[in-house]
Amino acid sequence: MNQPQPSSDSPPARIDGPSAWRGPQMTQRTDWIEHLCDSEVAEIDAAVRQFRNSGVDFNAISSTSFRLPTLGARLKRMLDDLLHGRGFVQIRGFPVERYSIEEIAAAYLGLGSHLGSFRSQNAAGHLLGHVRDLGADITQPNVRYYQTNKALEYHTDSCDIVGLMCLKTSRSGGESRIVSSVSLYNEMMARRPDLAAALFHAYPTDRRGEVPEGAGPWFDMPVFNWFGGRLTTIYVGQYIRSAQANFPQARRLTPIEIEAIDMLDALTNDPALHLQIEFRPGDMQFVHNHQILHSRTDFEDWPEPERRRHLLRLWLSPREGRALPECFATRYGSLTPGERGGIIVKGTELTFALAAA
C-alpha cells in the first residue's frame, strides 16, 4: 500500500500566538477562569424558570429562547477566545446545589446553546452526556473510558467544542488535564521534525462499534492537519492502537508512525506542557477540540451512590467554527460549521438523558 503523504501546503516550522501556551505559564494566570457574578447567576436563574414554566422540551432550548441579556454577550467573547485564542475556558460560580437535575440540565444546555448546536455524543444519540463510573470493562470493544474510573489518555472528541460541567467530585483524583496541540507540534518540530511530519499521515482509528451506515469499523485520519493556515488536530491514541489490534485489514503503521504517536503521548504527559485543573461543583469547562487535547487522572469514588463523581457533557458545533479539510467528513459527517460532528448510526434517536446509561 502506498504511504499517504503530507499536503504540499506545508505548515511552518513553528506556530506562535495565544494557542501556543504551556501549562506552567497558565498556572501563573487566572484570565482563563471566568467567574460568574451575582447578576449573571440571576439571569441564568430567570431563564431556567422561564423554561420550566413554558412546559417545552429540552430540544426547544436555543440561544434565542434561553435569554441571557448580559451573560450572552460575555459567552460570545468566550467563544471567540475558544476558537481564535488559547482554546479553553473554565466558568466558575454556578451554584449547582440550588437546583434539581432538570434545572441544572436546562441551565447547562442554555449556556451551551450560546456557544454552538448540540451534537450526538454516542450511538444512543445522547445530546446531554453523563460522565460517571458505571463499572464498565474497558477491555470490551464498545466500552468508552468515560464509563470507568480509569485515567484517560490525552485525546480529542469528534466535535468542535466539548464541554464538561461538574455536579459532584470524586473522593480523590479525577483532575482535568489539557494540553495545547500547537505547543505539542512546536515541541516535536524542534526535537524530531521527522516524527511531526509522520503525524500528517492518515492513521486508522477504531470507531469502537459506533459505525455510521455505509462506513467501516475504523476511519483513516491524519493526527495533524494543516488547512486554511491553521493546525487542526484530531487524536485518540488508544483507538489508533485498538484498530491495529482488532482490524487486520486496516493499514499497518510503520515504525516511524508508531514512534510518532509514542512521542506525542509522552509530550502530553510532560508537566512543562500540560495544565492540570481542579474541578469544583458548578464548574463548566469548554475546550476547542481542534487545538486542545484533554484527559483526566484516575480517581477513587465515594462508596455512597449519591456522592459519586458526576459530570455533564456537551458536544457543540458553533456556526463560527473554522474550515476543516475534506478528510474530516469521514468522522464529522458534514463539514458545515454549526451542523457537523457527533455520532450518528442506524437507529440513533436524539435524546436528552437525565441519568447515566
PyMOL commands that set and color helices and strands:
alter all, ss='L'
color gray80, all
select helices_A, chain A and resi 23-27+38-54+58-60+71-84+96-98+101-113+145-147+181-191+193-198+237-246+255-268+305-307+326-332
alter helices_A, ss='H'
color red, helices_A
select strands_A, chain A and resi 33-35+88-92+117-118+126-131+152-155+161-168+172-173+176-180+202-206+218-222+224-227+230-233+275-277+284-288+292-296+299-300+310-317+351-352
alter strands_A, ss='S'
color yellow, strands_A
deselect
rebuild
show_as cartoon
